[in-house]
Amino acid sequence: MKATFRTLAVLMCAVLLLSTFVSCGGGKDNNAESTPDSSAESKNDVVETDPEDTARYDANGYLMDDLPETYDWQKKDFTVYTWQEMAKWEWCEEMTENSGTVDLALYKRMQAIETRFNMNFVITTEKGNWDNRVNFVNKLYNNVSTNQSAYDLVGQYTQSAGGAATREIYFDLNEISYLDLEKPWWPSAISETATIGDKLYFATGDITPTLIRNVHCMYVNEDIYEAENIGDSFGKGRAMYDVVKDGDWTLELLMKMGIDTVSDAGDKVGITFANLVSADAFFYGAGFSLIDNDNGILSISDDLVSASLINVYDNVQKMYSGQYGDVKLEEDKSHSFKFKEGDSLFYAGTVADAQLLTEKGINFTILPMPMRDVDQEGGYKTVANFWVTYYSIPIDAPDTEFSGMIMEALASEAYRNVTDVIYYDVFSSRYMTGESAELLDIVSKSVVFDTGRMFPEYIGSIWSAFRNGVSGSDAWTTIYEKDSGNWSIKIDSLYTLLG
Amino acid sequence: MKVKRILSALLCLIMLFGAVALTGCSADKNTDGEPTDSVSDTEKETEPPVERIPLVENGKAVYTVVYPNDASAAVLNAMNTFIEGIKKQTGVTLPSKSDNLRPGQVRDENAKEILFGKTNYDETQNILKELYDDEYVIRAVGSKIVIATTNDSYLKAATNYYLKNLVKKNLEGEEGSYTLWFEEYHFLAEGADKVTNINGKTIQSFAIIYETEREGYDVIASRLSDIISKYTGYKLPVYADTDRKEGECEILVGNTNRSLSGKCYKDFVDLLTYKIIIEGNKMQIVSGGPFSARSCVDGMGILFFAGEGKQFGDGTYSETNMKANVAAVSDDTDLRVMTANILTSWWGEDIDPSIPPVIQRAEIAAAMLTLYKPDVVGLQEADGVWQKAIADYAEILKNEYGIEYGALHSTYQNKVNLTCILYRADKLTVKSSGVEVTSYWNGGYHMRNITWAVFSDGEHEFMLANNHWAHESNEWKEESSEQLVNFIKNTTFDGPIFCTGDFNAKPTLTEEEISEGVFHAFENFVNKSEPRWLKEEAKSLGVLTKDMGACHTVGTPAYGGNYIDHIFGFGEFTVNKYEAVEGSSIHWMSDHSPHYCDVKF
């Protein structure tokens, strides 16, 4: 499926930005200078309230949902089957001696919904990350296939969502009453990339805080940057903040600044990567995607045969395959990474790392993923990792109206009262301040989605081809020539199954 | 450790909002509309308006709860308990938000907000400056209601108390349309929600009024307010007697301008004594001075407010005499010589606010003079504050106790002389006197000198040389010691000489001090001057009745250790008795115990 006739502009329209969840708290004056925002449903828009329609907005100018103001479900249980690993970031059933601001926001969300609809949440968890995804889906499948009607809502690891969907155990969310996927808490960019044909089997957005935490980004250690005169040597005397704001943060500049520039005193290094997964972020950071999703019609992206991808691939491969002595790939899960110990100039991780870096006292600034060049269309881009929860309604749900109403309420309530707490009150004020908080806004606005990452079990190796390739010795052209035919077959098959 | 208190702001706020909290009979409320004899119409018009503040109105939330963006789990839990408790009793959920200003947001000064915990709002920060470490307060400030404590762990207690005691009583209306009125509340950590009534009036109905004619009672009144708050949860307002018209329910501290005070102070009240008198809706604290007033209010905490709630009627509830064990002068004694380091205000309350101020400690010193009647006292650390405070008692000592004291060389070279001398002016005459500079403290402002005088009682003449040796270095220790050695060597007086002082020199050094090369100033002086060390001599004679060290924590006696206060003697006399003064009050005067020696020429 050689899609050279499609333009990059079309691709970018399909891969919309996630500005709607995480960039617009307060909704009044967020700058839009970092990346274009193609969504028409950001909080920037909704706070321009119609004076005659103020009832649809809360006191802070945020859109209210169209659900009944109250509804009596007569204390009925609403059972959520969700993955255990991220549950603490999504549910707080009671405040404890260890509860924090995020817990409070999540607790208040549950309380508000339970009061409004006179129902009770029952949260059932099961291990469901990469290692446990098959078991998670199998348990659900066995339950649904025997019509147990045990669950009203399912929350799952990103890669489980596609796997479960292909086993045909989810409703098409477009058909569920009360769910309004046009609302800003269901970002259109996600819905569009997750839609196969005209069906949508899972969705995410404000309903889960995991989408804020698990976004790929980079960090710079400002102390090393200053001590090694990196800005003077390679940044035209600028701070990293200015480099980013000037639109000059590229892969080439990262390599200039980070390779063979840091003295090895104290065992310091130039660049560290949290793990191989972070290689995905360089792919998306360079503005590429795997699959074009044109209103549910899927095809392999032209990017995969572009010269610019080959160039980016080669450079990332040099870094990840150990060709440079002071560029380290760290798969250590003990949180003893060099950057977190203050011994690395740059680090590729996720937004969530900011908490630990702050606690360790690292003088850091968050950075977007570097562009492939300064002319990259749309500016900075990044991607969320797979530790984001997607929500589905199983086909044996006892009452789809109940499921739809509460799922909508969870997202709607979080849109107004959870997302900004996590984004502004925690990350951009507690873990980052000033310039770093500004750059967090750029990072968050630069998130893109890709259908190619949502059905990994079904469409084969396309989703991991880049990361696996850069850690080995194969050229990109070799990989593409070997696997692209299979990828096309799988993609067509997926469309046939779900579309 | 207390933090700085902004009393004026507190008073203003209490005036503004205290009436909201109080029920019953304070004069400025006068809720039953009956005129008060002592209140003129003009005064009435100046009373601040009573504003009732609804937290919940007609079943709708009026206020939003604001919490610190970096709130601990304890704060969040307490706030959550607060919100849910109000919801349980009113059906209304107060919204909540963090104090973090998000991009584009500006703070609405008029927004009705409950500031919970250490928010970054000015209203919170200002109140935090007033609080003790273990206090919390719930107070209205403009459009905000501040619930603050310096210790987050007490927010839970604040919340529990508020929900238990202050919601139901301030609730109006019916289910579904409740209105909840705000009630101010101030709490100290050990507080318990006890109900204490005085002649049927709850404690929160009272205001505390203090005497302004004499200094020192404002502090006592505030202390009483704190103590009542600590035990009852209610922070009573404090007023100067000249600033507030007489109200119905008042606790009077000192000889205020109220009629009950005049009645109670008609007769002289002994130093270091106090009692509590209740008549009608007035409680009067009668005391011999500020320190005994302090002891009284401290005792009131236990007597009146600790334990279960109590009911008190008219009567006298406590009377105490805190006199130390009095050591009468024996018939065969010609002279009682005393040394007393009284702890300068600069080293005392200026550094440690828990130490009573000199104006309180001076009552102890004055009482000590009336009880022990020393003929001469070598003072150390008698700074200007002390000298004024002691002088203020001179008239009482003369008129009420029949003894007169004079001071010698309070200043020298236009500077305060911390080693001045007190002497019985009604018994002794000064034949000659002088000062020799020994060393300086505090940038040269404070001097520690050898202050000397030759006295005569008509039959005998003797010299007193009062000292305060330096301790800061070996060089200074040696210099102090040598100066006294030289003074003794060079004096032409041939009668008995007594050297009093804080010598900052122990009779023996520890092995550690010896190994460190500490200069043995005591030994140097003794070896070179060969004085009589009167305590040791008394001990050998069996007349050492009490021996105590120095530098204890103020309020706590030190029975051993740092023996640096001494009385030495030269010439012909007999030691009848030597004693370190001990008593429950004396330990609050200083970090040293006075020593005295009775001698016969």
Chai-1 contact restraints between the chains, C-beta under 6 A:
chainA,res_idxA,chainB,res_idxB,connection_type,confidence,min_distance_angstrom,max_distance_angstrom,comment,restraint_id
A,G25,B,R102,contact,1.0,0.0,6.0,A-B,restraint_1
A,G26,B,R102,contact,1.0,0.0,6.0,A-B,restraint_2
A,G26,B,P103,contact,1.0,0.0,6.0,A-B,restraint_3
A,G26,B,G104,contact,1.0,0.0,6.0,A-B,restraint_4
A,G26,B,Q105,contact,1.0,0.0,6.0,A-B,restraint_5
A,K28,B,G104,contact,1.0,0.0,6.0,A-B,restraint_6
A,D29,B,G104,contact,1.0,0.0,6.0,A-B,restraint_7
A,M95,B,N77,contact,1.0,0.0,6.0,A-B,restraint_8
A,M95,B,N80,contact,1.0,0.0,6.0,A-B,restraint_9
A,E97,B,A73,contact,1.0,0.0,6.0,A-B,restraint_10
A,N98,B,A73,contact,1.0,0.0,6.0,A-B,restraint_11
A,S99,B,A73,contact,1.0,0.0,6.0,A-B,restraint_12
A,S99,B,L76,contact,1.0,0.0,6.0,A-B,restraint_13
A,L104,B,L76,contact,1.0,0.0,6.0,A-B,restraint_14
A,Y424,B,R102,contact,1.0,0.0,6.0,A-B,restraint_15
A,D425,B,N69,contact,1.0,0.0,6.0,A-B,restraint_16
A,D425,B,S98,contact,1.0,0.0,6.0,A-B,restraint_17
A,D425,B,N100,contact,1.0,0.0,6.0,A-B,restraint_18
A,S429,B,N100,contact,1.0,0.0,6.0,A-B,restraint_19
